[in-house]
Amino acid sequence: MILSLFRKPPLKKAAKKQPAPKALRAERTYPVAGRSLPLSIWENPRAKRLTLRIETGGKAIRVTVPPRLPERELDLFIARHHGWIEAQISKVPVAVPFMDGSIIHIRGIAHRIVHEPAKRGTTRQDRDENGQAILIVHGDAQHMGRRIADYLKKLAKLDINGLVLVHTGRIGKPATSVRFKDTTSRWGSCTSKGDLAFSWRIMMAPAEVINYLVAHEVAHLIEMNHGPDFWALCTRLCPDTPTSRAWLKRHGSTLHAVSFASVTD
């Protein structure tokens, strides 16, 4: 008992170093490609250089800088990259509210919107007298975007749930759950627990691209990486993987740029 008085107290474990928080330094409006986009400047204590990023869908510009960077250096950096910013933003179509006669792509097929405000009912696909694909939307014009988004969510649950069952059946491993979101950083995800998630905006892409996205995430149930074995499995599930992957890289920002906000938002 006496010896215990002279024992050294146990050493405390060093606290895990937390990442330094980023701080919003300034916000401004940046005119480019005939548009005015929000531009935010963030200070990162660990940043050694300036970085520039355009948010998905070309909706905003973000610059990360080291602390206490002189304003002149920041302005020169943005000016030097104006051409690149303009080229990237020019690829993204201007988002306009949906209205009667607008075009929306569903499973990659262009549908002309037919607005019938005096009628009530669910949004539905049809053909006009010339055999062209149309999307009939009822209700007030100010809620048209929301009604179309709800319709795409409905289709996503129908199509993607079915494709998940097909592809999981082929690999012999079921998904734990399937959820749908409006994500901007990724089109789909798969957790180690087998939870799958998809962006319902993918329903504007061609059917083969939708199938590729589902095959991609289902393949992660077996291979939680992007190594050779993963791509071999993904291609086995979806032979169109190379072309569909390229399509999504080329046109993905266009799908993210589509605005489903109400005209009064």
GIGIGI-V121154 format. One record per residue. RES is the residue in one small letter. PSI is psi as a letter, one per 40 degrees, with the letter a starting at -180 (none if undefined). NEAR is the number of other C-alpha atoms within 12 Angstrom. Layout:
# GIGIGI-V121154
res=RES psi=PSI near=NEAR
res=RES psi=PSI near=NEAR
This chain:
# GIGIGI-V121154
res=m psi=d near=6
res=i psi=d near=6
res=l psi=d near=7
res=s psi=d near=8
res=l psi=d near=8
res=f psi=e near=8
res=r psi=i near=10
res=k psi=h near=9
res=p psi=i near=8
res=p psi=i near=6
res=l psi=h near=8
res=k psi=h near=8
res=k psi=h near=7
res=a psi=h near=7
res=a psi=h near=7
res=k psi=h near=7
res=k psi=h near=8
res=q psi=i near=8
res=p psi=i near=10
res=a psi=h near=13
res=p psi=i near=14
res=k psi=i near=18
res=a psi=h near=21
res=l psi=h near=20
res=r psi=d near=23
res=a psi=i near=18
res=e psi=i near=18
res=r psi=i near=18
res=t psi=h near=17
res=y psi=h near=26
res=p psi=h near=19
res=v psi=h near=26
res=a psi=f near=21
res=g psi=e near=14
res=r psi=i near=20
res=s psi=h near=18
res=l psi=i near=25
res=p psi=h near=21
res=l psi=h near=28
res=s psi=i near=28
res=i psi=h near=34
res=w psi=h near=30
res=e psi=h near=29
res=n psi=h near=24
res=p psi=d near=20
res=r psi=e near=18
res=a psi=h near=21
res=k psi=e near=14
res=r psi=i near=19
res=l psi=i near=28
res=t psi=i near=22
res=l psi=h near=25
res=r psi=h near=25
res=i psi=h near=29
res=e psi=i near=25
res=t psi=h near=28
res=g psi=e near=30
res=g psi=f near=36
res=k psi=e near=33
res=a psi=i near=29
res=i psi=h near=34
res=r psi=h near=30
res=v psi=h near=36
res=t psi=h near=32
res=v psi=i near=33
res=p psi=i near=26
res=p psi=i near=24
res=r psi=f near=21
res=l psi=h near=24
res=p psi=i near=15
res=e psi=d near=16
res=r psi=d near=11
res=e psi=d near=16
res=l psi=d near=28
res=d psi=d near=18
res=l psi=d near=14
res=f psi=d near=24
res=i psi=d near=30
res=a psi=d near=18
res=r psi=d near=14
res=h psi=e near=22
res=h psi=d near=22
res=g psi=d near=15
res=w psi=d near=20
res=i psi=d near=32
res=e psi=d near=25
res=a psi=d near=16
res=q psi=d near=26
res=i psi=d near=33
res=s psi=d near=22
res=k psi=e near=21
res=v psi=h near=29
res=p psi=i near=23
res=v psi=h near=23
res=a psi=h near=23
res=v psi=i near=17
res=p psi=i near=27
res=f psi=i near=31
res=m psi=i near=32
res=d psi=h near=25
res=g psi=e near=19
res=s psi=i near=24
res=i psi=h near=26
res=i psi=h near=39
res=h psi=h near=28
res=i psi=h near=36
res=r psi=f near=27
res=g psi=e near=23
res=i psi=h near=20
res=a psi=h near=23
res=h psi=h near=28
res=r psi=h near=27
res=i psi=h near=34
res=v psi=h near=31
res=h psi=h near=32
res=e psi=g near=22
res=p psi=d near=19
res=a psi=e near=11
res=k psi=i near=14
res=r psi=i near=15
res=g psi=i near=14
res=t psi=i near=19
res=t psi=h near=31
res=r psi=i near=27
res=q psi=i near=27
res=d psi=a near=20
res=r psi=i near=17
res=d psi=a near=15
res=e psi=e near=8
res=n psi=e near=8
res=g psi=e near=11
res=q psi=i near=17
res=a psi=h near=25
res=i psi=i near=28
res=l psi=h near=35
res=i psi=h near=33
res=v psi=h near=39
res=h psi=i near=28
res=g psi=a near=24
res=d psi=i near=22
res=a psi=d near=25
res=q psi=e near=23
res=h psi=e near=25
res=m psi=d near=35
res=g psi=d near=34
res=r psi=d near=26
res=r psi=d near=31
res=i psi=d near=44
res=a psi=d near=32
res=d psi=d near=26
res=y psi=d near=29
res=l psi=d near=34
res=k psi=d near=28
res=k psi=d near=22
res=l psi=d near=28
res=a psi=d near=36
res=k psi=d near=28
res=l psi=d near=19
res=d psi=d near=28
res=i psi=d near=41
res=n psi=d near=30
res=g psi=d near=19
res=l psi=d near=31
res=v psi=d near=40
res=l psi=d near=26
res=v psi=d near=22
res=h psi=d near=33
res=t psi=d near=32
res=g psi=d near=18
res=r psi=d near=21
res=i psi=e near=22
res=g psi=f near=15
res=k psi=h near=21
res=p psi=i near=26
res=a psi=i near=32
res=t psi=d near=19
res=s psi=i near=23
res=v psi=h near=33
res=r psi=i near=27
res=f psi=h near=29
res=k psi=i near=24
res=d psi=g near=28
res=t psi=i near=23
res=t psi=e near=25
res=s psi=d near=17
res=r psi=i near=24
res=w psi=d near=35
res=g psi=i near=32
res=s psi=i near=32
res=c psi=h near=30
res=t psi=i near=23
res=s psi=e near=18
res=k psi=e near=17
res=g psi=e near=25
res=d psi=h near=23
res=l psi=i near=34
res=a psi=i near=33
res=f psi=i near=37
res=s psi=h near=35
res=w psi=e near=39
res=r psi=e near=45
res=i psi=e near=47
res=m psi=e near=41
res=m psi=e near=36
res=a psi=i near=36
res=p psi=i near=27
res=a psi=d near=27
res=e psi=d near=31
res=v psi=d near=36
res=i psi=d near=41
res=n psi=d near=38
res=y psi=d near=38
res=l psi=d near=49
res=v psi=d near=46
res=a psi=d near=46
res=h psi=d near=43
res=e psi=d near=43
res=v psi=d near=50
res=a psi=d near=43
res=h psi=e near=37
res=l psi=d near=35
res=i psi=d near=31
res=e psi=h near=25
res=m psi=f near=23
res=n psi=a near=22
res=h psi=f near=17
res=g psi=a near=14
res=p psi=d near=13
res=d psi=d near=16
res=f psi=d near=23
res=w psi=d near=28
res=a psi=d near=22
res=l psi=d near=30
res=c psi=d near=37
res=t psi=d near=26
res=r psi=d near=21
res=l psi=d near=30
res=c psi=g near=31
res=p psi=d near=20
res=d psi=e near=24
res=t psi=d near=28
res=p psi=d near=21
res=t psi=d near=19
res=s psi=d near=29
res=r psi=d near=29
res=a psi=d near=16
res=w psi=d near=25
res=l psi=d near=30
res=k psi=d near=20
res=r psi=d near=18
res=h psi=e near=25
res=g psi=d near=35
res=s psi=d near=34
res=t psi=d near=31
res=l psi=d near=38
res=h psi=d near=34
res=a psi=e near=29
res=v psi=h near=33
res=s psi=h near=28
res=f psi=e near=29
res=a psi=i near=23
res=s psi=i near=20
res=v psi=e near=18
res=t psi=e near=13
res=d psi=none near=11
